[in-house]
Amino acid sequence: CPHLCPLSPSLPTLPCPDPPSWLGGLFHSPHDGHYCSASTNASLPGAVVGQAPAPSLCLGPGPGFDLLMPSSIFMGVLQGPGACPLPQHPPNLVSGRLLAQAVSLALPPFLLVPDREHWGVDYLDCGGNVQSPINIDTAKTIFSPQLRPIQLSGYSLPANEKLRLRNNGHTVLLELPESLAITGGYAQQYRAVQLHLHWGSLSGPGSEHTVDGRRFAAEIHVVHYNTKYDTFKEAMVHPDGLAVLGAFLEVGPRENPYYQEILEHLHKIQEEGEEVLVSGFNIAGLLPTNLKLYFHYNGSLTTPPCYQTVKWTVFNQTMMLSHEQVCQSSDLRNDDNKPLQNNFRMVQDMHGRRVLASFQTTLSSAKQLPTGKEHVSVLRLHPAAGVQRWGEKQESRLGVSYKSAAFVWSSAA
């Protein structure tokens, strides 16, 4: 870790290695070794994922920092070429005693244990060929014009409706009323059950999905089940049973008021098993405003029993949270009374699966699915109208010439 650069005027310096790939260009600095402030256009809260990293980056509260991590994460060493080595595998996660509870809430449980590689021994689906999360390889995604905009119903809740927020020892989980539903974008309707978050640790970011190998600070999952089934438990074993909406989280220049509805209560649920009632709010605010642009593929639950029954939608716009919001989670503990961190699964093999995109890019335009059938797999990035680009370059991949922005800001809420 050869040199230092300050994180901000209020934070001391830390080792400043070459920019890691997962930093992704959120904070751009024209001079190495200088504090990388946010974009000069502070009104732009979201980013389009999948673009090449900005050519010159520095260390700052960017996408390598985690949504629900202790504030000390901002003092950590970011990893990159020439930096202090990262652990090869984060803590592994699995649990048996909370399985029944987790099944009822659409989130199989997990604890910090060293045997994630052997999940398939006790849970056969965990060793299957349709597992999640995955790395979104933008060179291999396929544009599908049949993928329709995601439509949400009932997501704006009145303040007098109380929602249960709890620390279950492996994540922060918000139970959702069944009045919330996906009514468009899928062939069938899916009702909501809960939402939860995945994040990393001092050593690095913690999103479950990655884009071209880049891991984001954190990831939100909103879990739904098919309305043709009476319960989540019944739906989870059927191929069309589950639908999960996912979005990447990064640290940006201003507070996100929707995430604050959750984060401001974290000090009340520091220990595993603690819960609190929070007032209803617009749950849709936790997701990007543009629900037309997303990646889609067939996958699984990311923890045991790993049922391969999830139709994944991963939006291509990131959600931005402030530095201060991240610090609100500094005291979260797991069910071993240790810091609650690294609750993500490593990416899984594709095994020939296709990833589709709901939008066209110059790279994906050469590969387009025929019309006339619904497809359930997606992934790719699109520079939406009005975005700001920090440089472009011509590249060639798999014999296809295309132009990609070094980093693109987008107008997500």
C-alpha positions in Angstrom: 0.0 0.0 0.0 2.5 2.6 -1.2 0.9 6.0 -0.8 -1.9 7.8 1.0 -4.8 9.9 0.0 -7.5 11.5 2.2 -11.1 10.2 2.1 -12.6 13.5 2.9 -11.9 16.7 4.8 -13.3 15.0 8.0 -11.6 11.6 7.6 -7.9 10.8 8.0 -5.8 9.3 5.2 -5.5 5.7 4.4 -3.4 3.5 2.1 -4.3 4.3 -1.5 -3.5 1.5 -3.9 -4.3 1.6 -7.6 -8.0 1.8 -8.1 -9.7 -1.6 -7.8 -12.0 -2.7 -10.6 -15.1 -2.7 -8.4 -14.6 1.0 -7.7 -16.0 1.4 -11.1 -15.6 5.2 -11.6 -18.1 6.5 -9.1 -15.6 9.0 -7.7 -13.3 10.4 -10.4 -10.0 12.2 -9.7 -7.9 13.7 -12.5 -4.8 13.4 -10.3 -3.8 10.2 -8.4 -3.3 10.7 -4.7 -6.0 13.4 -4.4 -9.4 13.2 -2.7 -11.9 12.0 -5.2 -15.1 14.1 -4.6 -18.5 13.2 -6.1 -19.5 14.2 -9.5 -19.8 17.9 -9.9 -23.4 17.4 -10.9 -24.6 16.3 -7.4 -28.2 16.0 -8.6 -27.4 12.8 -10.4 -28.1 10.0 -7.9 -27.7 6.8 -9.9 -25.3 5.1 -12.2 -25.6 2.7 -15.1 -23.8 -0.5 -14.4 -21.6 -2.5 -16.7 -19.6 0.3 -18.2 -15.8 0.2 -18.2 -14.2 1.9 -15.1 -13.1 5.5 -15.4 -9.5 5.7 -16.4 -8.4 7.7 -13.4 -9.8 6.9 -10.0 -8.9 7.6 -6.4 -10.2 6.3 -3.0 -13.3 7.8 -1.6 -16.7 6.7 -0.3 -17.5 5.0 -3.6 -19.1 1.7 -4.6 -16.5 -0.3 -2.6 -18.1 0.8 0.6 -21.0 -1.1 2.0 -24.6 0.0 2.8 -24.9 -1.7 6.2 -21.3 -1.9 7.4 -19.6 -0.4 10.5 -18.4 3.1 10.0 -14.8 1.8 10.3 -15.1 0.5 6.8 -14.3 4.0 5.6 -10.9 3.6 7.3 -10.2 0.3 5.5 -7.7 -0.5 2.8 -9.3 -0.7 -0.6 -8.0 -3.6 -2.6 -6.5 -3.4 -6.0 -3.3 -4.1 -8.0 -0.4 -3.6 -5.6 -2.7 -3.4 -2.5 -2.9 -5.5 0.5 -4.3 -8.9 -0.5 -8.0 -9.7 0.0 -9.1 -12.9 1.6 -9.9 -15.4 -1.2 -13.2 -16.4 0.2 -15.5 -14.4 2.5 -17.1 -16.1 5.5 -19.4 -18.9 4.4 -23.0 -18.8 5.3 -25.5 -21.5 6.2 -27.9 -22.4 9.0 -30.3 -25.2 9.9 -32.0 -24.0 13.0 -33.6 -20.9 11.4 -34.7 -22.7 8.2 -38.4 -23.0 9.0 -38.5 -19.3 9.9 -36.6 -18.4 6.8 -38.8 -20.5 4.5 -41.9 -18.6 5.7 -40.2 -15.3 4.9 -38.6 -16.2 1.6 -35.1 -16.0 2.9 -33.3 -19.2 3.8 -31.0 -18.5 6.7 -27.3 -18.5 7.0 -24.6 -18.2 9.6 -20.9 -17.6 9.4 -19.5 -21.1 8.9 -16.7 -22.4 6.8 -18.5 -24.8 4.5 -20.3 -22.9 1.7 -18.6 -25.1 -0.9 -20.3 -28.1 0.5 -23.9 -26.8 0.6 -24.7 -29.2 -2.2 -24.1 -32.2 0.2 -27.0 -31.3 2.5 -29.1 -29.3 0.0 -29.0 -31.0 -3.5 -30.2 -27.9 -5.3 -27.2 -25.9 -4.1 -25.1 -28.0 -6.4 -27.4 -27.6 -9.4 -26.8 -25.9 -12.7 -29.2 -23.0 -12.3 -27.7 -21.3 -9.3 -27.5 -17.6 -8.2 -25.9 -15.2 -8.0 -24.0 -14.9 -11.3 -21.5 -12.6 -12.9 -23.2 -10.5 -15.6 -20.9 -10.8 -18.6 -22.0 -7.9 -20.7 -20.2 -9.3 -23.8 -22.6 -12.3 -23.7 -25.9 -10.8 -22.9 -28.7 -10.9 -25.5 -31.1 -8.1 -26.3 -34.8 -9.2 -26.1 -37.4 -6.7 -27.2 -40.1 -9.0 -25.6 -38.9 -8.0 -22.1 -41.5 -5.5 -20.9 -41.2 -2.7 -18.3 -41.5 -3.9 -14.7 -44.7 -2.6 -13.2 -45.3 -2.4 -9.5 -48.6 -2.2 -7.7 -49.3 -1.2 -4.1 -45.7 -0.2 -3.4 -46.6 3.2 -1.9 -47.7 2.5 1.7 -49.4 4.9 4.1 -47.5 6.0 7.2 -50.1 4.4 9.4 -49.3 0.9 8.1 -46.6 -0.6 10.3 -43.9 -2.8 8.8 -41.7 -5.2 10.9 -38.0 -4.6 10.5 -35.6 -7.0 12.2 -32.1 -8.2 12.5 -32.4 -12.0 11.9 -28.7 -12.6 12.5 -27.7 -12.7 8.8 -29.4 -9.6 7.3 -31.7 -6.7 7.9 -35.2 -7.8 6.7 -38.3 -5.8 6.2 -41.5 -7.8 6.0 -43.9 -6.5 3.3 -47.7 -6.8 3.0 -49.0 -9.0 0.2 -50.8 -5.9 -1.3 -47.4 -5.2 -3.0 -47.1 -6.9 -6.3 -45.4 -7.1 -9.7 -48.1 -6.7 -12.2 -46.1 -6.1 -15.4 -42.9 -7.4 -17.0 -43.6 -11.0 -16.1 -46.1 -13.3 -17.8 -47.8 -13.8 -14.4 -48.3 -11.7 -11.3 -46.1 -12.0 -8.2 -46.9 -10.7 -4.7 -44.2 -9.4 -2.3 -43.1 -11.1 0.9 -40.0 -9.2 2.1 -36.9 -7.3 1.2 -33.4 -7.7 2.5 -29.9 -6.6 1.9 -26.5 -8.2 1.1 -23.2 -6.4 1.8 -19.5 -6.9 2.4 -16.9 -6.0 5.0 -13.8 -4.0 5.7 -12.0 -5.9 3.0 -14.3 -5.1 0.1 -17.8 -4.7 -1.3 -20.6 -7.2 -0.9 -23.2 -7.3 -3.7 -24.2 -10.8 -4.7 -24.3 -10.3 -8.4 -21.3 -8.8 -10.2 -21.1 -7.0 -13.6 -18.0 -7.9 -15.7 -16.4 -9.0 -12.5 -17.1 -5.9 -10.6 -18.8 -6.2 -7.2 -20.8 -3.3 -5.9 -21.1 -2.0 -2.3 -24.3 -3.8 -1.5 -27.5 -5.2 -3.1 -31.1 -5.1 -2.3 -33.5 -8.0 -3.0 -37.3 -7.6 -3.1 -38.7 -11.1 -2.9 -42.1 -12.1 -4.5 -44.0 -15.3 -5.1 -46.4 -16.3 -7.9 -50.0 -15.5 -7.1 -51.2 -18.8 -8.6 -49.8 -20.4 -5.4 -51.4 -19.9 -1.9 -48.1 -19.4 0.0 -44.5 -18.7 -0.5 -43.6 -22.1 0.9 -45.8 -23.7 -1.8 -44.5 -21.5 -4.6 -40.8 -21.8 -3.8 -40.6 -25.4 -5.2 -42.2 -24.6 -8.6 -40.2 -23.5 -11.6 -42.4 -20.3 -11.9 -42.7 -19.8 -8.2 -40.5 -16.9 -7.3 -39.5 -13.5 -8.7 -36.8 -11.3 -7.1 -36.1 -7.7 -8.0 -32.5 -6.7 -7.4 -30.6 -3.4 -7.5 -27.0 -2.5 -6.7 -26.2 0.1 -4.0 -23.4 2.6 -4.0 -22.2 5.5 -1.9 -22.9 8.9 -3.4 -23.0 12.6 -2.5 -26.3 12.9 -0.8 -28.8 11.2 1.5 -31.4 8.8 0.1 -34.7 9.6 1.9 -36.2 6.2 1.1 -33.4 4.1 2.5 -33.3 6.4 5.5 -36.8 5.1 6.4 -35.0 1.8 7.2 -31.5 2.9 8.2 -32.7 5.3 10.9 -34.0 2.4 12.9 -30.9 0.2 12.8 -29.7 1.3 16.2 -32.8 -0.4 17.6 -32.1 -3.8 16.1 -28.3 -4.1 16.8 -28.6 -7.7 18.1 -29.9 -10.8 16.3 -33.6 -11.3 17.0 -34.4 -7.7 17.7 -37.1 -6.1 15.7 -39.0 -2.8 15.4 -42.1 -1.5 13.7 -41.5 1.2 11.1 -44.0 3.4 9.4 -45.1 2.6 5.9 -43.4 4.5 3.0 -43.0 4.3 -0.7 -41.1 1.0 -1.1 -40.7 1.7 -4.8 -38.2 4.5 -3.8 -35.7 1.8 -2.9 -35.5 0.8 -6.5 -34.5 2.8 -9.6 -37.1 5.0 -11.2 -36.5 3.6 -14.6 -38.0 0.1 -14.5 -37.7 -0.5 -18.2 -33.9 -1.2 -18.2 -32.9 -4.4 -16.5 -31.1 -7.7 -16.8 -33.1 -11.0 -16.5 -32.2 -14.6 -16.1 -33.3 -17.9 -14.5 -31.6 -18.7 -11.2 -32.1 -19.7 -7.6 -32.3 -18.6 -4.0 -28.8 -17.7 -2.9 -28.8 -19.6 0.3 -30.0 -23.1 1.2 -32.2 -24.7 0.2 -31.1 -22.9 -3.1 -34.3 -23.8 -4.9 -33.8 -23.2 -8.6 -37.1 -21.4 -9.0 -36.3 -17.7 -9.2 -36.8 -15.4 -12.1 -34.2 -12.7 -11.5 -34.5 -9.1 -12.5 -31.4 -7.0 -11.9 -31.8 -3.3 -12.7 -29.0 -1.6 -14.6 -29.2 1.6 -12.5 -27.6 1.7 -9.1 -29.1 3.3 -6.0 -27.1 5.9 -4.2 -26.8 6.4 -0.4 -24.8 9.0 1.5 -21.6 8.3 3.6 -23.6 9.2 6.7 -26.3 6.7 6.0 -23.8 3.9 5.7 -22.4 4.8 9.1 -25.8 4.3 10.7 -25.3 0.6 10.6 -22.0 0.5 12.6 -23.3 -1.7 15.4 -25.2 -4.5 13.7 -24.3 -8.0 15.1 -25.0 -11.5 13.8 -26.2 -14.5 15.8 -22.7 -15.3 16.9 -22.5 -11.7 18.3 -19.9 -10.8 15.8 -20.1 -8.0 13.2 -22.8 -8.7 10.7 -20.9 -8.7 7.4 -20.0 -10.6 4.2 -23.5 -12.0 3.9 -23.2 -12.7 0.2 -22.7 -15.9 -1.9 -19.9 -16.1 -4.5 -21.0 -16.0 -8.1 -22.0 -19.4 -9.6 -21.3 -21.0 -13.0 -23.7 -20.2 -15.8 -23.8 -23.7 -17.2 -25.0 -22.5 -20.6 -27.7 -20.1 -19.3 -28.6 -17.0 -21.4 -28.8 -13.6 -19.8 -31.2 -11.2 -21.6 -31.4 -7.4 -21.6 -34.6 -5.4 -21.9 -32.6 -2.6 -23.7 -30.4 -2.3 -26.7 -26.7 -1.5 -26.6 -24.2 -1.3 -29.4 -22.6 -4.5 -28.1 -25.9 -6.4 -27.7 -27.4 -5.2 -30.9 -25.5 -7.9 -32.9 -27.3 -10.5 -30.8 -31.1 -10.3 -30.7 -33.6 -12.9 -29.9 -36.4 -13.6 -32.3 -39.9 -12.3 -31.5 -42.9 -14.3 -30.5 -41.9 -15.9 -27.2 -41.2 -14.8 -23.6 -37.7 -15.1 -22.4 -36.6 -15.3 -18.8 -33.0 -14.3 -18.6 -31.4 -10.8 -18.9 -28.3 -8.7 -18.5 -26.7 -5.6 -20.1 -26.1 -1.9 -19.8 -27.5 1.0 -21.6 -26.5 4.7 -21.6 -29.9 6.3 -21.1 -30.7 9.6 -22.6 -29.3 12.6 -20.8 -26.5 10.8 -19.0 -23.1 12.4 -18.5 -20.1 10.5 -20.0 -16.6 10.7 -18.7 -14.9 9.6 -21.8 -15.4 7.1 -24.5 -13.3 4.5 -26.2 -13.5 2.0 -29.0 -13.0 -1.6 -28.0 -13.3 -4.9 -29.8 -14.6 -8.0 -28.1 -15.5 -11.3 -29.7 -15.0 -9.7 -33.1 -17.6 -7.1 -32.4 -16.6 -3.5 -32.5 -18.4 -1.3 -30.1 -18.2 2.0 -28.1 -18.5 2.1 -24.4 -18.5 5.0 -21.9 -15.8 4.8 -19.3 -18.4 5.6 -16.8 -22.0 6.8 -17.1 -24.2 8.6 -14.6 -27.9 8.1 -14.9 -30.9 9.7 -13.4 -32.2 7.2 -10.9 -33.9 8.2 -7.7 
